[in-house]
């Protein structure tokens, strides 16, 4: 009688403590859309490149015709004159204060109002959101004179408060946050309330952390609009100490003479913070547009 012996199969040891191998991201193959979008991207990038080239060009080349795209030599005289002869730092500080207050108030007020219109049931909710959306259709120019008279009676004209108050909240911000909160499933709030949380705790601990992409998008839009606002500060502010950055840059343009070197250098200084902020927040911006879709 023969006995069949089977050799034990060697098994590879399972390394439970081994570090996880990062998954390689799949590279997207270029498609026909890329062949179309790349030239379009260069077209949008061209004005920024030209602005930077003009900011480091000699003053005599900026007024020559045709102006050269690439300067014959690099000249930082525009930046030197900008920081030495003008209160550009004061104007930038005023703009930073206005934009910071605008972003903070938008995130607080618009998220609260958007959540109320999206989730709370009260009389006049539909009329309220329609009335708010209706204000978007009113041209801003029609509101400037009544707003100026109101601010003058309140005593906040010709100061930094006049530039801040109009940016405390906006109809677009309320609409954006409402649309995002509507995209969240109500089961999240119901689960929190079953666990004993009240409405405020559900909003702060469950809903608001999920709304980070929408809040980032709202912050980007608020920063772009408040940073680049020119018309209202031009009407409401006369004291140079309270000029915003855009209002100060507008002073470089005159009816008889325009200081092109200072103008180009100031535009570069004013644009760089916006580009840096967008590069940090673009991921959240795309996520919000994908999730909410700005559906009506």
Secondary structure, 3 states (H helix, E strand, C coil): CCCCCCCCCCCCCCCCCCCCCCCCCCCCCCCHHHHHHHHHHHHHHHHHHHHHHHHCCCHHHHCCCCCCCCCCCCCCHHHHHHHHHCCHHHHHHHHHHHHHHHHHHHHHHHHHHHHHHHHCCCCCHHHHHHHHHHHHHCCHHHHHHHHHHHHHHHCCCCCHHHHHHCCCCCHHHHHHHHHHHHHCCCHHHHHHHHCCCCHHHHHHHHHHHHCHHHHHHHHHHHHHHHHCCCHHHHHHCCCHHHCCHHHHHHCCECCCCECHHHHHHHHHHHHHHHHHHHHHHHHHHHHHHHHCCCCC
